[in-house]
Amino acid sequence: FGNACRRDPQEGYRTLTDHQQVYIHPSSALYQRNPEWIIYHELVLTTKEYLRECSTVEPQWLPELAPNLFVRADPQKLSKRKQRERIEPLYNRFEEPNSWRLSRRRG
C-alpha cells in the first residue's frame, strides 16, 4: 500500500509518498475511468511515468490495512471544506437514484 495515488485536479495522479506526477497506463482497464484513489504495483517510465497493475481503493481502507504507512486525520484539525466532503456511491443508470439507500428499500 505504499504505492497509493490520488487523482490530481489538473491531470493524472499524484503519489502519496513523494507527490510525483504519474498517469494510468493506456493498456489498463482503469485508463478512461479516472477513479479518485488507486494503488499500483509498478511504475513504467516512457514519455511519462505510467502506473501498471493498478486497482481502485477506498481511502478508508489505507489506515486499516497499512497502519504503519497511513493514519487517520484528526477531525478537529480538518478544514471546513474537508469536513463537508461526502463520499457518494457510484451512479448506476439501471437503478432508481436512491435505491442504494437502505432506508428507501422495500422488501
Backbone bond lengths (Angstrom), bond angles and torsions (degrees), N, CA, C in turn:
res aa  C-N    CA-C-N  psi(-1)  N-CA   C-N-CA  omega(-1)  CA-C   N-CA-C  phi
1 F - - - 1.447 - - 1.517 112.27 -
2 G 1.306 117.44 1.38 1.458 119.39 175.21 1.507 111.36 -69.11
3 N 1.329 117.34 -18.59 1.457 122.43 -179.99 1.522 110.14 -98.67
4 A 1.295 116.86 65.76 1.464 121.85 179.81 1.526 109.28 -111.21
5 C 1.339 115.66 147.99 1.463 121.73 -179.14 1.520 109.90 -135.59
6 R 1.320 114.48 154.52 1.452 121.73 172.85 1.519 108.33 -122.72
7 R 1.331 116.12 144.57 1.463 120.28 -178.98 1.527 109.88 -62.60
8 D 1.322 115.43 134.10 1.459 122.11 179.02 1.527 108.46 -88.73
9 P 1.337 119.45 135.37 1.467 120.36 -178.88 1.526 113.59 -60.35
10 Q 1.326 118.39 -31.84 1.461 120.61 -179.55 1.528 111.37 -77.69
11 E 1.348 117.35 -59.46 1.461 120.73 178.93 1.516 110.15 -166.26
12 G 1.311 116.71 149.10 1.451 121.84 175.81 1.515 113.45 66.76
13 Y 1.321 115.07 -145.85 1.460 123.18 -177.26 1.518 109.72 -133.85
14 R 1.331 115.58 162.47 1.462 122.85 174.26 1.526 107.57 -122.24
15 T 1.325 116.76 130.70 1.455 119.68 175.78 1.519 108.89 -69.38
16 L 1.319 116.69 147.10 1.459 120.90 -177.21 1.523 112.38 -75.48
17 T 1.317 117.12 -29.07 1.457 119.06 -175.77 1.522 113.21 -78.53
18 D 1.334 118.04 -48.56 1.471 119.69 -176.82 1.526 114.10 -123.67
19 H 1.324 117.78 11.28 1.476 123.79 175.95 1.525 112.43 54.40
20 Q 1.307 116.05 38.68 1.460 122.58 178.41 1.526 109.76 -82.16
21 Q 1.332 116.95 138.72 1.468 122.38 178.50 1.523 108.87 -76.35
22 V 1.350 117.54 121.51 1.465 122.85 -179.57 1.533 109.01 -136.19
23 Y 1.328 115.33 165.55 1.467 122.26 -177.04 1.519 109.34 -135.91
24 I 1.341 117.09 151.74 1.464 121.74 175.67 1.528 108.24 -73.93
25 H 1.313 116.51 134.73 1.466 121.72 -179.69 1.533 110.13 -63.79
26 P 1.328 117.99 139.02 1.479 120.66 -177.97 1.523 114.59 -59.60
27 S 1.330 119.01 -23.05 1.467 120.76 179.32 1.533 112.36 -82.29
28 S 1.318 117.74 -4.39 1.464 121.63 -178.24 1.529 111.04 -77.77
29 A 1.326 115.88 149.30 1.468 121.14 176.49 1.526 111.26 -68.96
30 L 1.325 117.98 -19.41 1.466 122.20 -179.92 1.527 112.79 -91.87
31 Y 1.318 117.97 6.15 1.467 121.80 -170.79 1.525 114.01 -55.07
32 Q 1.306 119.95 -49.81 1.462 121.70 -178.64 1.530 113.37 -97.82
33 R 1.312 118.30 0.39 1.472 121.35 -175.85 1.516 112.89 -83.14
34 N 1.303 119.36 -31.11 1.467 124.96 178.17 1.521 114.03 52.19
35 P 1.341 118.62 61.08 1.462 119.84 175.75 1.530 110.62 -67.08
36 E 1.308 117.26 158.59 1.465 121.41 -177.50 1.531 111.95 -70.31
37 W 1.327 118.02 -44.61 1.465 123.49 -177.34 1.518 109.20 -125.03
38 I 1.331 117.35 137.84 1.461 121.40 175.91 1.524 109.46 -142.66
39 I 1.333 114.71 158.44 1.457 121.43 168.34 1.522 106.50 -119.83
40 Y 1.311 117.14 152.31 1.452 120.62 -176.80 1.520 109.84 -138.04
41 H 1.335 115.08 162.70 1.459 120.34 -179.75 1.522 111.91 -99.65
42 E 1.326 116.83 -37.31 1.462 118.39 -172.72 1.515 111.71 -146.26
43 L 1.321 115.89 148.08 1.466 123.13 173.92 1.518 108.72 -104.92
44 V 1.333 116.31 134.88 1.462 121.77 177.94 1.522 107.66 -118.29
45 L 1.315 116.77 126.46 1.455 121.25 -179.53 1.529 109.38 -98.09
46 T 1.336 116.20 113.27 1.467 121.97 171.47 1.519 105.04 -124.11
47 T 1.314 118.28 -120.16 1.459 119.61 174.25 1.524 110.46 -73.17
48 K 1.344 116.82 -24.30 1.465 124.30 176.62 1.523 107.83 -135.77
49 E 1.324 116.41 169.94 1.469 121.22 172.77 1.523 107.66 -83.90
50 Y 1.330 116.78 113.82 1.463 121.20 -177.59 1.526 111.11 -107.87
51 L 1.346 115.43 142.79 1.455 122.76 175.70 1.513 108.92 -90.00
52 R 1.336 116.62 133.53 1.463 120.52 175.24 1.508 108.95 -122.56
53 E 1.315 115.92 155.24 1.461 123.02 -176.31 1.525 110.39 51.13
54 C 1.326 116.22 62.36 1.466 120.37 -177.82 1.531 110.35 -109.10
55 S 1.320 114.55 157.47 1.453 122.30 -178.30 1.521 108.86 -144.53
56 T 1.326 116.26 149.13 1.466 119.24 176.64 1.523 109.00 -74.00
57 V 1.309 114.92 154.29 1.465 120.65 179.48 1.519 108.25 -148.33
58 E 1.308 116.14 147.56 1.459 121.36 174.22 1.525 107.96 -85.60
59 P 1.331 118.90 136.87 1.463 119.68 -176.72 1.529 113.37 -63.31
60 Q 1.338 118.29 -24.15 1.460 120.96 179.03 1.531 111.70 -68.62
61 W 1.335 117.05 -23.63 1.457 120.49 -178.31 1.520 112.50 -72.32
62 L 1.316 117.46 -29.17 1.463 120.29 -173.24 1.528 113.18 -60.02
63 P 1.332 121.17 -50.36 1.473 118.51 178.72 1.523 113.58 -68.85
64 E 1.335 117.18 -26.29 1.463 119.59 179.41 1.521 111.94 -73.50
65 L 1.334 116.42 -41.44 1.462 120.49 -174.72 1.522 113.75 -92.67
66 A 1.310 117.82 -21.07 1.467 121.28 179.24 1.528 109.62 -136.34
67 P 1.342 117.68 67.92 1.463 119.61 -176.23 1.525 113.68 -66.35
68 N 1.330 117.67 -19.50 1.464 119.85 177.12 1.526 112.34 -77.36
69 L 1.339 117.78 -14.54 1.467 121.39 -179.42 1.526 112.99 -109.04
70 F 1.339 118.07 -29.58 1.459 121.71 -174.14 1.519 110.51 -132.10
71 V 1.322 116.23 145.63 1.463 122.07 174.47 1.523 108.44 -130.98
72 R 1.314 115.57 152.93 1.467 120.05 177.26 1.522 109.53 -74.24
73 A 1.315 115.77 144.04 1.464 121.05 178.30 1.524 109.55 -76.45
74 D 1.311 116.51 146.64 1.457 122.24 176.49 1.529 108.42 -73.83
75 P 1.347 119.42 122.62 1.477 120.61 -177.44 1.531 113.43 -60.73
76 Q 1.334 117.82 -26.79 1.461 119.91 179.20 1.534 111.53 -72.60
77 K 1.313 117.80 -19.60 1.454 120.91 -178.31 1.525 112.92 -98.91
78 L 1.336 117.96 -0.03 1.461 121.23 179.77 1.525 110.69 -81.84
79 S 1.320 115.35 149.91 1.465 119.47 176.14 1.530 109.57 -71.13
80 K 1.323 116.71 162.59 1.469 120.92 179.75 1.522 111.19 -62.58
81 R 1.331 117.60 -35.92 1.460 120.88 178.37 1.529 110.51 -63.39
82 K 1.318 117.59 -43.63 1.458 120.84 179.83 1.528 111.36 -67.45
83 Q 1.330 117.71 -34.55 1.453 120.60 178.73 1.521 111.77 -67.72
84 R 1.338 118.21 -28.69 1.469 121.59 -179.46 1.522 112.64 -82.41
85 E 1.330 118.93 -13.80 1.464 121.07 -178.22 1.522 110.12 -64.64
86 R 1.330 115.40 137.97 1.448 121.71 178.27 1.513 108.89 -125.62
87 I 1.300 116.49 147.60 1.460 121.21 174.71 1.515 107.16 -91.54
88 E 1.305 117.05 121.62 1.464 122.55 179.49 1.526 109.02 -101.64
89 P 1.307 117.87 145.54 1.466 119.87 177.03 1.531 110.48 -69.82
90 L 1.329 115.36 160.21 1.457 120.09 177.99 1.519 110.47 -66.07
91 Y 1.311 116.83 146.46 1.456 122.52 -179.16 1.521 109.65 -79.25
92 N 1.327 116.32 132.43 1.457 122.43 176.05 1.516 107.13 -122.45
93 R 1.317 117.20 110.47 1.461 120.19 -173.99 1.526 113.45 -69.88
94 F 1.330 118.31 -11.01 1.451 120.96 -178.74 1.524 112.92 -92.52
95 E 1.325 118.32 -4.94 1.456 121.66 179.89 1.524 109.60 -116.64
96 E 1.328 115.33 163.18 1.455 119.90 175.16 1.529 108.99 -65.67
97 P 1.330 118.50 151.65 1.465 120.48 -175.26 1.525 114.88 -57.43
98 N 1.326 118.87 -34.94 1.462 120.73 -177.50 1.523 113.08 -107.01
99 S 1.322 118.48 18.81 1.457 119.95 -177.15 1.528 112.30 -70.95
100 W 1.309 118.57 -18.64 1.465 120.83 178.74 1.515 112.21 -74.46
101 R 1.332 117.86 -19.35 1.466 120.73 -179.64 1.523 109.71 -73.97
102 L 1.315 116.90 127.47 1.468 120.45 -179.86 1.510 111.75 -63.21
103 S 1.324 117.89 -34.14 1.460 120.85 -179.04 1.525 112.20 -69.28
104 R 1.326 117.94 -19.92 1.474 122.14 -178.29 1.532 112.15 -93.35
105 R 1.321 117.86 -13.26 1.462 120.10 -176.89 1.515 111.17 -78.86
106 R 1.288 114.52 145.71 1.465 120.31 176.72 1.527 108.29 -122.88
107 G 1.301 115.81 144.32 1.461 119.55 175.13 1.423 111.75 103.13
